Amino acid sequence: GGASGGGGGGAGGSGSGAGGGGGGAVGCKTINSGNGVALCSAFENYEREGAEVRVPPGVYSLADMREYGKQKGWCPYFIARHMLSYANVVVYNYQYLLDPKVSGMVSRDLEKECIVVFDEAHNIDNVCIEALSVNIRQQTVDGAQRNVARLASQVEATKSRDAQRLKDEYQKLVRGLAQQAPGSLPLQDAEVLSNPLLPADIVRESVPGNIRRAEHFLNFLKRLVEYLRERLKSEVVESESPKAFVQALQKRCVMDPRALRFCYDRLGSLMSTLEITDTEEYTHVQAIADFATLVGTYHQGFAIIFEPFDERTPGLPDPVIQLSCLDASLAIKSVFDRFQSVVITSGTLSPIDLYPKLLGFTPVVARSLTMSLTRDCLCPMVVTRGADQMAISTRFDLRTDPGVARNYGKLLVELSATVPDGIVCFFVSYTYMEGIVSTWDDMGILQEVMRNKLVFVETQDVVETSLALENYRRACDCGRGAVFFSIARGKVAEGIDFDRHYGRAVVMYGVPFQYTLSRILRARLEYLRDTFQIKEGDFLSFDAIRQASQCLGRVIRSKRCVCVRARASSPRVRVRQ
């Protein structure tokens, strides 16, 4: 009776992709590059000696697995995959259970008696939705067109070199992809691509005749890619159901809609037959096949949205076709059906009442535990007026008011002069943060703050943000003190702790509501209202509160901290807090 834990942001125990006997990904890339290396000695050694050997008891990190693989001369990636069946506790990312493209390969051997723990699960519904959503852009269809042309040339080369291989594939497709006997395809070939569908929805029948032959399937993909290219040229925003999309596709391209459901499996079979190992070169056509398979399978709980530009930058063309999953319960249902014990927990899993509705389950036990403190060391504040008694708010119509920006800046100046060590400030968006920081600079407020503490800013560049965090910690360590500007829904808010002297105060500039003009959000709100009777305002408040709680939780890690909220004027939000 092992325990399988799905850590929210944890590293994947089997996802390192390391190979070459401790050589890491470099060894794998060297082999896949085709530079004269025939076989991976680390994998061959593992298959010959280690397939039935158990790793000694202990707790193994990724570095430990690589070191163990180096000592034995075995591939650490396949050691980790093999040990999933024997480990008592497994810590890995959500996607290894929720994303069908990954879970079908990695987690298929876990027993029903395993206890699944989703930790840091406050955003689990968003993870479920992302696992079944696909975006198609102009570069996707361009890349897919090149991929199809390359596959066509490889098919012609295989015909002249080994035509029997294509004939054997045809016979397998006649019997049905999902009904092939175990072992009919080598393991490494069968796992070139994994199905994006949930296990219960994978079709158990033979592949339609119009895509069995490789050249026919590639022509099918060409027509699909060209149709998507034409839809990307639209200059108006459109939204339609998968059923309507399939009907329009069938009418325009004279396609058998049943073939869409087999698209991903058929592509995987072709790539296996052609013995393609550099699958990263074919990510664009994989995305097209993923899109087609999902559209052809699911008619409920999805929406297809065509946008010629981002509403926030209407002057910049950026066409995108978004297949958006609207129902989080679709992805997690297979987990509930497969395992008898599933635990969903988080330090910021509040408010808790909407999660069962969003994920489609009835909790057997639900508990909310309050934080225990030995003394009064928290000082929460809601600031609604500045020092000049002017009302301050981050409402959209007041954000650019110079008086509001000045009062927010003065609040930070006073805090930076009073609070020691580090202060973390969260803003509702990058746009708002960039605008108000620029205003503070023009007013001289930023210079006043920097007399007290150094200022560091989170950007959308991961390297820049990492460097800013490192220097922020150095400034706090040496006693200079620092202020870190961050985004409520950014990477820092989701995974970086500012405990002890790194976070003596946290300032929330506004309540982090989602961008309510987003068409995907509006489609999801409509679906939640019609299907689960969840009011739009209730969901938006619920989502904003959990994001705010996550931000505050970055600092509330110790017994000495100060918490300041800069805006929470909505009565509904105030009551839920």
RODO-2510 file (C-alpha; in nm, 4 decimals, decimal comma):
residues 577
     n   res          X          Y          Z
     1     g     0,0000     0,0000     0,0000
     2     g     0,2037     0,2920    -0,1235
     3     a     0,1145     0,6587    -0,1132
     4     s     0,1221     0,8683    -0,4251
     5     g     0,1496     1,2419    -0,3697
     6     g     0,0873     1,4982    -0,6419
     7     g     0,2848     1,8041    -0,5384
     8     g     0,1622     2,1335    -0,6772
     9     g     0,4864     2,2786    -0,8016
    10     g     0,7167     1,9951    -0,7076
    11     a     0,9734     1,8444    -0,9364
    12     g     0,8750     1,5338    -1,1277
    13     g     1,0523     1,2273    -0,9984
    14     s     1,0332     1,0737    -1,3432
    15     g     1,0411     1,3861    -1,5478
    16     s     1,4094     1,4724    -1,5511
    17     g     1,4665     1,3252    -1,8928
    18     a     1,8227     1,2534    -1,7911
    19     g     2,0177     0,9908    -1,9718
    20     g     2,3648     0,8718    -2,0518
    21     g     2,4498     0,7249    -1,7144
    22     g     2,4543     1,0511    -1,5252
    23     g     2,5398     1,2577    -1,8300
    24     g     2,1971     1,4190    -1,8098
    25     a     2,0026     1,5560    -2,1012
    26     v     2,3253     1,6134    -2,2965
    27     g     2,3651     1,2400    -2,3510
    28     c     2,0055     1,2025    -2,4720
    29     k     2,0407     1,4949    -2,7147
    30     t     2,3655     1,3538    -2,8529
    31     i     2,1968     1,0222    -2,9292
    32     n     1,8863     1,1819    -3,0816
    33     s     2,0954     1,4125    -3,2981
    34     g     2,2053     1,1167    -3,5076
    35     n     2,5780     1,1929    -3,4895
    36     g     2,6831     0,8331    -3,5279
    37     v     2,5757     0,7123    -3,1792
    38     a     2,3746     0,3951    -3,2371
    39     l     2,2508     0,3076    -2,8865
    40     c     2,2397     0,4573    -2,5385
    41     s     2,4676     0,2440    -2,3226
    42     a     2,2941     0,3641    -2,0049
    43     f     1,9553     0,2449    -2,1292
    44     e     2,0965    -0,0823    -2,2599
    45     n     2,2640    -0,1476    -1,9231
    46     y     1,9398    -0,0675    -1,7416
    47     e     1,7360    -0,3033    -1,9617
    48     r     1,9902    -0,5809    -1,9206
    49     e     2,0624    -0,5503    -1,5474
    50     g     1,8272    -0,3150    -1,3691
    51     a     1,4744    -0,3784    -1,4929
    52     e     1,3920    -0,6080    -1,1990
    53     v     1,6258    -0,4590    -0,9383
    54     r     1,4848    -0,2393    -0,6628
    55     v     1,6623     0,0749    -0,5513
    56     p     1,7827     0,0619    -0,1859
    57     p     1,5464     0,2250     0,0686
    58     g     1,5764     0,6007     0,1039
    59     v     1,4482     0,9364    -0,0151
    60     y     1,5743     1,0157    -0,3637
    61     s     1,5843     1,3596    -0,5221
    62     l     1,6543     1,4092    -0,8917
    63     a     2,0221     1,4634    -0,8109
    64     d     2,0255     1,1401    -0,6081
    65     m     1,8700     0,9470    -0,8968
    66     r     2,1300     1,0819    -1,1387
    67     e     2,4123     0,9915    -0,9012
    68     y     2,2702     0,6412    -0,8515
    69     g     2,2395     0,5994    -1,2276
    70     k     2,5986     0,7121    -1,2727
    71     q     2,7236     0,4576    -1,0188
    72     k     2,5331     0,1706    -1,1816
    73     g     2,5741     0,2847    -1,5406
    74     w     2,1942     0,2935    -1,5764
    75     c     1,9657     0,5595    -1,7197
    76     p     1,8225     0,7548    -1,4208
    77     y     1,5096     0,8505    -1,6155
    78     f     1,4018     0,4900    -1,6652
    79     i     1,5089     0,3998    -1,3117
    80     a     1,2669     0,6625    -1,1816
    81     r     0,9909     0,5405    -1,4152
    82     h     1,0474     0,1821    -1,3033
    83     m     1,0524     0,2663    -0,9321
    84     l     0,7096     0,4311    -0,9437
    85     s     0,5638     0,0834    -0,9059
    86     y     0,7601     0,0142    -0,5857
    87     a     0,7917     0,3490    -0,4092
    88     n     0,5935     0,4177    -0,0928
    89     v     0,5763     0,7916    -0,1567
    90     v     0,6050     0,9648    -0,4934
    91     v     0,6235     1,3451    -0,5211
    92     y     0,5671     1,4911    -0,8649
    93     n     0,3839     1,7552    -1,0630
    94     y     0,0062     1,7669    -1,1116
    95     q     0,0421     1,6992    -1,4840
    96     y     0,1641     1,3453    -1,4182
    97     l    -0,1896     1,2628    -1,3033
    98     l    -0,4137     1,5235    -1,4661
    99     d    -0,2702     1,5647    -1,8156
   100     p    -0,3716     1,2545    -2,0152
   101     k    -0,0736     1,2976    -2,2509
   102     v     0,1596     1,2444    -1,9548
   103     s    -0,0376     1,0310    -1,7100
   104     g    -0,0932     0,7598    -1,9700
   105     m     0,2820     0,6980    -1,9840
   106     v     0,4026     0,7760    -1,6328
   107     s     0,1238     0,6959    -1,3870
   108     r    -0,0558     0,4075    -1,5528
   109     d     0,0891     0,1432    -1,3178
   110     l    -0,0129     0,3103    -0,9905
   111     e    -0,2514     0,0965    -0,7877
   112     k    -0,6078     0,1870    -0,6989
   113     e    -0,5215     0,1731    -0,3279
   114     c    -0,2721     0,4592    -0,3588
   115     i    -0,3521     0,7719    -0,1601
   116     v    -0,3337     1,0730    -0,3917
   117     v    -0,2571     1,4055    -0,2219
   118     f    -0,2897     1,7238    -0,4266
   119     d    -0,0919     1,9741    -0,2212
   120     e    -0,1011     2,3502    -0,2876
   121     a    -0,4261     2,2775    -0,4708
   122     h    -0,5809     2,6240    -0,4636
   123     n    -0,5425     2,6482    -0,8443
   124     i    -0,6153     2,2859    -0,9291
   125     d    -0,9186     2,3746    -1,1422
   126     n    -0,7001     2,5954    -1,3627
   127     v    -0,4451     2,3144    -1,3998
   128     c    -0,7243     2,0779    -1,5076
   129     i    -0,8470     2,3256    -1,7676
   130     e    -0,4988     2,3910    -1,9069
   131     a    -0,4391     2,0163    -1,9454
   132     l    -0,7241     1,9936    -2,1987
   133     s    -0,6812     2,3297    -2,3754
   134     v    -0,4911     2,4021    -2,6979
   135     n    -0,3923     2,7299    -2,8675
   136     i    -0,3249     2,7481    -3,2412
   137     r    -0,1344     3,0518    -3,3746
   138     q     0,0076     3,1493    -3,7116
   139     q     0,3484     3,0017    -3,6295
   140     t     0,1733     2,6768    -3,5333
   141     v     0,0116     2,6270    -3,8744
   142     d     0,3304     2,7376    -4,0540
   143     g     0,5353     2,4878    -3,8537
   144     a     0,2740     2,2153    -3,9045
   145     q     0,2864     2,2688    -4,2800
   146     r     0,6641     2,2186    -4,2756
   147     n     0,6235     1,9114    -4,0522
   148     v     0,3713     1,7527    -4,2902
   149     a     0,5985     1,8150    -4,5897
   150     r     0,8896     1,6572    -4,4041
   151     l     0,6786     1,3558    -4,3066
   152     a     0,5689     1,3153    -4,6691
   153     s     0,9300     1,3035    -4,7871
   154     q     1,0145     1,0464    -4,5192
   155     v     0,7173     0,8329    -4,6236
   156     e     0,8421     0,8337    -4,9839
   157     a     1,1911     0,7408    -4,8660
   158     t     1,0522     0,4546    -4,6563
   159     k     0,8489     0,3262    -4,9526
   160     s     1,1629     0,2892    -5,1595
   161     r     1,3700     0,1479    -4,8735
   162     d     1,1290    -0,0685    -4,6687
   163     a     0,7745    -0,0670    -4,8074
   164     q     0,6798    -0,3669    -4,5932
   165     r     0,6975    -0,1532    -4,2801
   166     l     0,4196     0,0723    -4,4107
   167     k     0,2132    -0,2316    -4,5102
   168     d     0,2488    -0,3755    -4,1591
   169     e     0,1363    -0,0454    -4,0120
   170     y    -0,1701    -0,0498    -4,2372
   171     q    -0,2696    -0,3930    -4,1089
   172     k    -0,2305    -0,2784    -3,7491
   173     l    -0,4562     0,0179    -3,8194
   174     v    -0,7183    -0,2114    -3,9673
   175     r    -0,7206    -0,4090    -3,6422
   176     g    -0,7473    -0,0890    -3,4397
   177     l    -0,4855     0,1135    -3,2523
   178     a    -0,6403     0,0673    -2,9094
   179     q    -0,6949    -0,3065    -2,9565
   180     q    -0,3420    -0,4078    -3,0464
   181     a    -0,2002    -0,6846    -2,8371
   182     p     0,0406    -0,5823    -2,5608
   183     g     0,3924    -0,5715    -2,6946
   184     s     0,2889    -0,5313    -3,0594
   185     l     0,4875    -0,2070    -3,0656
   186     p     0,8219    -0,1628    -2,8908
   187     l     0,7959     0,0416    -2,5719
   188     q     1,0039     0,3294    -2,6993
   189     d     0,7927     0,3448    -3,0174
   190     a     0,4578     0,3246    -2,8413
   191     e     0,5517     0,6202    -2,6252
   192     v     0,6570     0,8611    -2,9007
   193     l     0,3214     1,0326    -2,8484
   194     s     0,0617     0,9777    -2,5788
   195     n    -0,3085     1,0330    -2,6323
   196     p    -0,4506     1,3709    -2,5215
   197     l    -0,7872     1,2119    -2,4442
   198     l    -0,8958     1,0875    -2,1054
   199     p    -0,8632     0,7070    -2,0761
   200     a    -1,2394     0,6455    -2,0793
   201     d    -1,2797     0,8428    -2,4036
   202     i    -1,0146     0,6702    -2,6159
   203     v    -1,1882     0,5059    -2,9102
   204     r    -1,1820     0,1258    -2,9227
   205     e    -1,2321     0,0688    -3,2932
   206     s    -1,0381     0,0514    -3,6161
   207     v    -0,9012     0,3657    -3,7756
   208     p    -1,1248     0,5072    -4,0542
   209     g    -1,0198     0,3921    -4,3984
   210     n    -0,9558     0,7424    -4,5311
   211     i    -0,6535     0,7939    -4,3011
   212     r    -0,5086     0,4433    -4,2806
   213     r    -0,2557     0,4887    -4,5577
   214     a     0,0222     0,7319    -4,4705
   215     e    -0,0193     0,9467    -4,7821
   216     h    -0,3963     0,9735    -4,7245
   217     f    -0,3443     1,0780    -4,3635
   218     l    -0,0911     1,3432    -4,4612
   219     n    -0,3357     1,4839    -4,7175
   220     f    -0,5951     1,4915    -4,4395
   221     l    -0,3554     1,6917    -4,2218
   222     k    -0,2765     1,9302    -4,5089
   223     r    -0,6447     2,0134    -4,5558
   224     l    -0,6916     2,0594    -4,1819
   225     v    -0,3906     2,2909    -4,1565
   226     e    -0,5109     2,4985    -4,4534
   227     y    -0,8581     2,5277    -4,3001
   228     l    -0,7105     2,6527    -3,9725
   229     r    -0,4923     2,8963    -4,1674
   230     e    -0,8032     3,0391    -4,3336
   231     r    -0,9821     3,0719    -4,0000
   232     l    -0,6835     3,2620    -3,8599
   233     k    -0,7312     3,5249    -4,1317
   234     s    -1,0682     3,6263    -3,9889
   235     e    -1,0789     3,9880    -3,8727
   236     v    -1,3774     3,9455    -3,6423
   237     v    -1,4010     3,7722    -3,3076
   238     e    -1,5934     3,4456    -3,3226
   239     s    -1,6948     3,1861    -3,0663
   240     e    -1,8472     2,8493    -3,1428
   241     s    -1,8931     2,5044    -2,9982
   242     p    -1,6789     2,2080    -3,1076
   243     k    -1,9849     2,0574    -3,2777
   244     a    -2,0377     2,3705    -3,4890
   245     f    -1,6665     2,3802    -3,5739
   246     v    -1,6693     2,0179    -3,6919
   247     q    -1,9791     2,0778    -3,9044
   248     a    -1,8166     2,3810    -4,0699
   249     l    -1,4960     2,1832    -4,1285
   250     q    -1,6900     1,8946    -4,2814
   251     k    -1,8800     2,1276    -4,5134
   252     r    -1,5721     2,3223    -4,6240
   253     c    -1,3153     2,0426    -4,6594
   254     v    -1,5422     1,7412    -4,7196
   255     m    -1,3833     1,5527    -4,4295
   256     d    -1,5059     1,2546    -4,2342
   257     p    -1,5507     1,4039    -3,8837
   258     r    -1,4919     1,0596    -3,7324
   259     a    -1,1310     1,0752    -3,8511
   260     l    -1,0611     1,3718    -3,6223
   261     r    -1,0874     1,1497    -3,3148
   262     f    -0,8039     0,9296    -3,4409
   263     c    -0,5747     1,2116    -3,5491
   264     y    -0,3316     1,2055    -3,2557
   265     d    -0,3051     0,8256    -3,2440
   266     r    -0,2617     0,8076    -3,6204
   267     l     0,0200     1,0624    -3,6085
   268     g     0,1890     0,8680    -3,3290
   269     s     0,1657     0,5469    -3,5284
   270     l     0,3154     0,7122    -3,8362
   271     m     0,6046     0,8620    -3,6409
   272     s     0,6743     0,5222    -3,4845
   273     t     0,6684     0,3539    -3,8235
   274     l     0,9083     0,6122    -3,9651
   275     e     1,1296     0,5661    -3,6559
   276     i     1,1338     0,9374    -3,5777
   277     t     1,3178     1,0139    -3,2532
   278     d     1,3541     1,3935    -3,2646
   279     t     0,9891     1,4489    -3,1725
   280     e     1,0608     1,8055    -3,0596
   281     e     1,0913     1,8987    -3,4276
   282     y     0,7271     1,8007    -3,4765
   283     t     0,5623     1,9919    -3,1917
   284     h     0,3558     2,2048    -3,4322
   285     v     0,1881     1,9157    -3,6104
   286     q     0,1416     1,7454    -3,2734
   287     a    -0,0490     2,0538    -3,1548
   288     i    -0,2721     2,0366    -3,4644
   289     a    -0,3382     1,6662    -3,4052
   290     d    -0,4054     1,7325    -3,0367
   291     f    -0,6545     2,0054    -3,1323
   292     a    -0,8292     1,7834    -3,3880
   293     t    -0,8591     1,4880    -3,1509
   294     l    -1,0114     1,6953    -2,8710
   295     v    -1,2519     1,8753    -3,1060
   296     g    -1,3646     1,5487    -3,2599
   297     t    -1,4216     1,3817    -2,9229
   298     y    -1,5701     1,6376    -2,6825
   299     h    -1,8821     1,8350    -2,7714
   300     q    -1,9682     1,9564    -2,4202
   301     g    -1,7582     2,1589    -2,1777
   302     f    -1,5420     2,3179    -2,4479
   303     a    -1,5478     2,6375    -2,6533
   304     i    -1,3511     2,7424    -2,9616
   305     i    -1,2709     3,1134    -2,9722
   306     f    -1,1180     3,2939    -3,2710
   307     e    -0,9479     3,6225    -3,1862
   308     p    -0,7653     3,8344    -3,4475
   309     f    -0,5895     4,0369    -3,1761
   310     d    -0,5500     4,0700    -2,8022
   311     e    -0,8122     4,3086    -2,6666
   312     r    -0,5467     4,4809    -2,4577
   313     t    -0,3433     4,5601    -2,7734
   314     p    -0,6045     4,5992    -3,0498
   315     g    -0,3582     4,7650    -3,2872
   316     l    -0,1260     4,4637    -3,2918
   317     p    -0,2444     4,1652    -3,5023
   318     d    -0,2057     3,8425    -3,3062
   319     p    -0,4573     3,5878    -3,4408
   320     v    -0,5203     3,2811    -3,2284
   321     i    -0,7629     2,9893    -3,2240
   322     q    -0,8236     2,8824    -2,8667
   323     l    -0,9766     2,5467    -2,7842
   324     s    -1,0594     2,6141    -2,4219
   325     c    -1,1797     2,3563    -2,1739
   326     l    -1,4507     2,5121    -1,9573
   327     d    -1,5142     2,2222    -1,7190
   328     a    -1,2340     2,1389    -1,4734
   329     s    -1,4131     1,8228    -1,3625
   330     l    -1,3394     1,6533    -1,6974
   331     a    -0,9656     1,6179    -1,6320
   332     i    -0,9845     1,5202    -1,2653
   333     k    -1,2736     1,2749    -1,3052
   334     s    -1,0368     0,9990    -1,4161
   335     v    -0,8366     1,0479    -1,0939
   336     f    -1,1485     1,0219    -0,8769
   337     d    -1,2631     0,7134    -1,0678
   338     r    -0,9261     0,5418    -1,0541
   339     f    -0,8101     0,5995    -0,6946
   340     q    -1,0155     0,5316    -0,3847
   341     s    -0,8549     0,8040    -0,1682
   342     v    -0,7907     1,1554    -0,2996
   343     v    -0,6937     1,4438    -0,0710
   344     i    -0,7042     1,8077    -0,1854
   345     t    -0,5234     2,0464     0,0462
   346     s    -0,3550     2,3858     0,0539
   347     g    -0,2593     2,6488     0,3057
   348     t    -0,4738     2,8942     0,1086
   349     l    -0,7660     2,6670     0,0137
   350     s    -1,0202     2,9299     0,1059
   351     p    -1,3059     2,9864     0,0441
   352     i    -1,3557     2,6124     0,0308
   353     d    -1,7222     2,5799    -0,0630
   354     l    -1,6877     2,6138    -0,4438
   355     y    -1,4202     2,3490    -0,5017
   356     p    -1,6589     2,0487    -0,4917
   357     k    -1,8808     2,2171    -0,7524
   358     l    -1,5925     2,3125    -0,9801
   359     l    -1,4324     1,9672    -0,9661
   360     g    -1,7541     1,7656    -0,9691
   361     f    -1,7218     1,5598    -0,6513
   362     t    -1,8879     1,5178    -0,3132
   363     p    -1,6335     1,5447    -0,0305
   364     v    -1,6425     1,2713     0,2325
   365     v    -1,4525     1,4888     0,4805
   366     a    -1,4022     1,8663     0,4601
   367     r    -1,2014     2,0528     0,7219
   368     s    -1,0762     2,4105     0,7448
   369     l    -0,8101     2,4700     1,0101
   370     t    -0,7315     2,8116     1,1530
   371     m    -0,3750     2,9356     1,1912
   372     s    -0,2395     2,8940     1,5444
   373     l    -0,0201     3,1693     1,6898
   374     t     0,1440     3,1912     2,0296
   375     r     0,1087     3,5697     2,0379
   376     d    -0,0392     3,8590     1,8425
   377     c     0,2143     3,9053     1,5650
   378     l    -0,0070     3,9866     1,2665
   379     c    -0,1456     4,3298     1,1929
   380     p    -0,3898     4,3179     0,8992
   381     m    -0,5060     4,6563     0,7707
   382     v    -0,7487     4,7704     0,5028
   383     v    -0,6467     5,1105     0,3674
   384     t    -0,9230     5,2985     0,1871
   385     r    -0,8074     5,6602     0,2356
   386     g    -0,4745     5,8330     0,2023
   387     a    -0,3044     6,0696     0,4453
   388     d    -0,4962     6,3604     0,2860
   389     q    -0,8261     6,1704     0,3419
   390     m    -0,8695     6,1132    -0,0304
   391     a    -1,0435     5,7849    -0,1155
   392     i    -0,8002     5,5452    -0,2845
   393     s    -0,8912     5,2484    -0,5003
   394     t    -0,7548     5,0392    -0,7870
   395     r    -1,0866     5,0403    -0,9697
   396     f    -1,0259     5,0715    -1,3419
   397     d    -1,1700     5,4234    -1,3667
   398     l    -0,9538     5,5477    -1,0765
   399     r    -0,6221     5,3779    -1,1529
   400     t    -0,4788     5,6669    -1,3521
   401     d    -0,5869     5,9346    -1,1018
   402     p    -0,2658     6,1152    -0,9930
   403     g    -0,4049     6,1653    -0,6414
   404     v    -0,4655     5,7922    -0,5971
   405     a    -0,1179     5,7068    -0,7276
   406     r     0,0401     5,9688    -0,4981
   407     n    -0,1368     5,8342    -0,1885
   408     y    -0,0397     5,4759    -0,2699
   409     g     0,3188     5,5929    -0,3104
   410     k     0,3176     5,7845     0,0178
   411     l     0,1854     5,4726     0,1920
   412     l     0,4848     5,2771     0,0625
   413     v     0,7258     5,5561     0,1632
   414     e     0,5946     5,5505     0,5213
   415     l     0,6092     5,1711     0,5381
   416     s     0,9636     5,1610     0,4002
   417     a     1,0729     5,4095     0,6675
   418     t     0,9082     5,2134     0,9503
   419     v     0,9181     4,8425     0,8649
   420     p     1,2631     4,6780     0,8842
   421     d     1,4168     4,4391     0,6303
   422     g     1,2021     4,3289     0,3352
   423     i     0,8638     4,4469     0,2053
   424     v     0,6772     4,2659    -0,0741
   425     c     0,4225     4,4568    -0,2846
   426     f     0,1730     4,2776    -0,5098
   427     f    -0,0012     4,4530    -0,7996
   428     v    -0,3025     4,3286    -0,9946
   429     s    -0,1248     4,3229    -1,3347
   430     y     0,2013     4,4016    -1,5123
   431     t     0,0344     4,6915    -1,6919
   432     y    -0,0854     4,8508    -1,3697
   433     m     0,2499     4,7984    -1,1967
   434     e     0,4465     4,9509    -1,4841
   435     g     0,2095     5,2476    -1,5009
   436     i     0,2068     5,3322    -1,1306
   437     v     0,5836     5,2813    -1,0892
   438     s     0,6411     5,5198    -1,3799
   439     t     0,4072     5,7720    -1,2141
   440     w     0,5917     5,7354    -0,8828
   441     d     0,9189     5,7986    -1,0621
   442     d     0,7840     6,1188    -1,2179
   443     m     0,6542     6,2356    -0,8777
   444     g     0,9848     6,1623    -0,7032
   445     i     0,8172     5,9051    -0,4768
   446     l     1,0373     5,6215    -0,5987
   447     q     1,3456     5,8183    -0,4987
   448     e     1,2020     5,8650    -0,1485
   449     v     1,1458     5,4902    -0,1171
   450     m     1,5004     5,4186    -0,2349
   451     r     1,6435     5,6390     0,0378
   452     n     1,5008     5,3860     0,2837
   453     k     1,5302     5,0593     0,0895
   454     l     1,6432     4,9266    -0,2461
   455     v     1,3718     4,8490    -0,5021
   456     f     1,3521     4,5329    -0,7155
   457     v     1,0880     4,4456    -0,9763
   458     e     0,9477     4,1189    -1,1128
   459     t     0,9418     4,1154    -1,4934
   460     q     0,8070     3,8677    -1,7466
   461     d     1,1644     3,7523    -1,8121
   462     v     1,2489     3,4560    -1,5872
   463     v     1,6235     3,5290    -1,5788
   464     e     1,5721     3,8939    -1,4853
   465     t     1,3265     3,7995    -1,2109
   466     s     1,5640     3,5376    -1,0674
   467     l     1,8446     3,7935    -1,0579
   468     a     1,6163     4,0502    -0,8922
   469     l     1,5148     3,7956    -0,6256
   470     e     1,8768     3,7056    -0,5544
   471     n     1,9750     4,0697    -0,5084
   472     y     1,6633     4,1359    -0,3005
   473     r     1,7680     3,8630    -0,0573
   474     r     2,1244     3,9964    -0,0475
   475     a     1,9963     4,3442     0,0397
   476     c     1,7855     4,1996     0,3230
   477     d     2,0736     3,9843     0,4488
   478     c     2,3159     4,2754     0,4732
   479     g     2,0669     4,4979     0,6581
   480     r     2,0081     4,7493     0,3778
   481     g     1,6471     4,6401     0,3359
   482     a     1,4556     4,6114     0,0098
   483     v     1,1141     4,6372    -0,1546
   484     f     1,0080     4,3794    -0,4124
   485     f     0,7379     4,4679    -0,6665
   486     s     0,5529     4,1569    -0,7832
   487     i     0,2376     4,0487    -0,9695
   488     a    -0,0528     3,8796    -0,7944
   489     r    -0,0836     3,6057    -1,0591
   490     g     0,2849     3,5885    -1,1499
   491     k     0,5513     3,3249    -1,0899
   492     v     0,6712     3,4807    -0,7646
   493     a     0,3221     3,4808    -0,6122
   494     e     0,2860     3,1101    -0,6890
   495     g     0,6116     2,9683    -0,5606
   496     i     0,8518     3,1987    -0,3759
   497     d     0,8446     3,2255     0,0041
   498     f     0,9451     3,5505     0,1751
   499     d     0,9815     3,4150     0,5267
   500     r     1,1632     3,5692     0,8233
   501     h     1,3406     3,8975     0,7427
   502     y     1,2698     3,8599     0,3712
   503     g     0,9072     3,9552     0,4324
   504     r     0,8258     4,1771     0,7287
   505     a     0,5290     4,3290     0,5455
   506     v     0,3161     4,2530     0,2413
   507     v     0,1145     4,5155     0,0556
   508     m    -0,1698     4,4179    -0,1767
   509     y    -0,2411     4,7008    -0,4191
   510     g    -0,5954     4,6014    -0,5054
   511     v    -0,7897     4,2771    -0,5242
   512     p    -0,6562     4,0557    -0,8067
   513     f    -0,9722     3,9994    -1,0093
   514     q    -0,9292     3,8323    -1,3468
   515     y    -0,9473     4,0359    -1,6668
   516     t    -1,3255     4,0279    -1,7015
   517     l    -1,3243     4,1200    -2,0732
   518     s    -1,1387     3,7997    -2,1593
   519     r    -1,3611     3,5972    -2,3906
   520     i    -1,2339     3,2696    -2,2487
   521     l    -1,3239     3,3838    -1,8983
   522     r    -1,6659     3,4992    -2,0140
   523     a    -1,7271     3,1641    -2,1843
   524     r    -1,6281     2,9819    -1,8668
   525     l    -1,8479     3,2045    -1,6496
   526     e    -2,1426     3,1350    -1,8776
   527     y    -2,0749     2,7603    -1,8627
   528     l    -2,0464     2,7633    -1,4815
   529     r    -2,3707     2,9577    -1,4550
   530     d    -2,5663     2,7282    -1,6867
   531     t    -2,4164     2,3964    -1,5731
   532     f    -2,3347     2,4365    -1,2035
   533     q    -2,5545     2,7366    -1,1155
   534     i    -2,2492     2,9310    -0,9971
   535     k    -2,3078     3,3049    -1,0242
   536     e    -2,0495     3,5074    -1,2129
   537     g    -1,9868     3,7437    -0,9223
   538     d    -1,9430     3,4557    -0,6787
   539     f    -1,6801     3,2870    -0,8947
   540     l    -1,4890     3,6096    -0,9626
   541     s    -1,4814     3,6921    -0,5907
   542     f    -1,3801     3,3358    -0,5045
   543     d    -1,0963     3,3444    -0,7570
   544     a    -0,9745     3,6877    -0,6445
   545     i    -0,9741     3,5877    -0,2771
   546     r    -0,7746     3,2692    -0,3325
   547     q    -0,5181     3,4625    -0,5342
   548     a    -0,4944     3,7301    -0,2642
   549     s    -0,4610     3,4595     0,0015
   550     q    -0,1799     3,3028    -0,1971
   551     c     0,0024     3,6372    -0,2125
   552     l    -0,0354     3,6958     0,1616
   553     g     0,0771     3,3399     0,2240
   554     r     0,4130     3,4165     0,0612
   555     v     0,4990     3,6299     0,3656
   556     i     0,2981     3,4719     0,6474
   557     r     0,5570     3,2002     0,6993
   558     s     0,6979     3,3158     1,0292
   559     k     0,5756     3,4540     1,3615
   560     r     0,6871     3,8105     1,2904
   561     c     0,5272     3,9879     0,9965
   562     v     0,3004     4,2801     0,9133
   563     c     0,0205     4,2542     0,6579
   564     v    -0,1285     4,5575     0,4841
   565     r    -0,4136     4,5427     0,2362
   566     a    -0,4395     4,8452     0,0114
   567     r    -0,7875     4,7763    -0,1220
   568     a    -1,0787     4,5484    -0,0291
   569     s    -1,3796     4,7704    -0,0595
   570     s    -1,6239     4,5220    -0,2157
   571     p    -1,8727     4,4101     0,0521
   572     r    -1,8868     4,0596    -0,0939
   573     v    -1,5079     4,0251    -0,0781
   574     r    -1,4899     4,1730     0,2707
   575     v    -1,7470     3,9235     0,4021
   576     r    -1,5657     3,6249     0,2488
   577     q    -1,2363     3,7361     0,4030
***
